[in-house]
Amino acid sequence: MERPVVGLALGSGAAKGYAHIGVLQVLEREKIPVDIIVGSSIGSLIGALYAAGISSVMLERLAYQIRRRHWVDLSVPKKGLIAGNKIETILRLLTKNVDFEQLEIPLGVIATDLCSKKSILIREGNVALAVKASIAIPGIFCPVELEGKILVDGGVLERVPGSQARMMGADVVIGVELGFSNYSFPNNIYDILIQTFDVMGREIQALKQYDCDVLITPDLSDVDGLAFNQVEKCIYEGRKAAEKALPQIMENLRKKVEAREE
């Protein structure tokens, strides 16, 4: 009997996205296959690197090595505070500058088109450029112009892209929702923008039901979305939440197999 196709929907959440690495480590350890990945914002970045063949162990090593100076290139604030050229260079290097069809795992990247006011699913073209668009937090990163579209962060409209994973052929969708932070008083423009996105995200979550069979929710409430120095905690919480969800994942896989046998 052919096994179910497993789709992984990796959600938005800026620095909290390191938790996705912990989730991947548990799935690898338990030999749960990942056949399809769809990522929104930071989820697209982690998902793209994994789909390009970088193991969860290597992703963890990279996470400890990346510093803000490696990806921050301040721009004259016309469309964004950070140009994004540095991070595009890093992404092209780590993904070997491949297009989507060259990836080891089928990948979908979520971005928001400011012209159509809609969420879009990118599945072709250069992977690094698509990810650059998906992580372009408005006001912080400059938008990405692609095929007549003005693209910004996928998390603006789609926090956890479960429905897109199902659309790409997943029988069982495992989603990862990184949650919201308990912020203090904002001290700078970055804090204001990130906290604004959290406020928007809470409303989106309240209005939208995630199309996931299993939703993994790491406890990252005390992690600042811009604190890229909390790698260990985020990965730990990702592992912990994934381990808690394992019985539900295995039950969903079992039910799909039984349904096919009937």
Summary of the structure (lengths in Angstrom):
residues: 262
radius of gyration: 17.3
end to end distance: 11.3
largest distance: 62.1
contacts: 931
relative contact order: 0.21
helix: 46%
strand: 18%
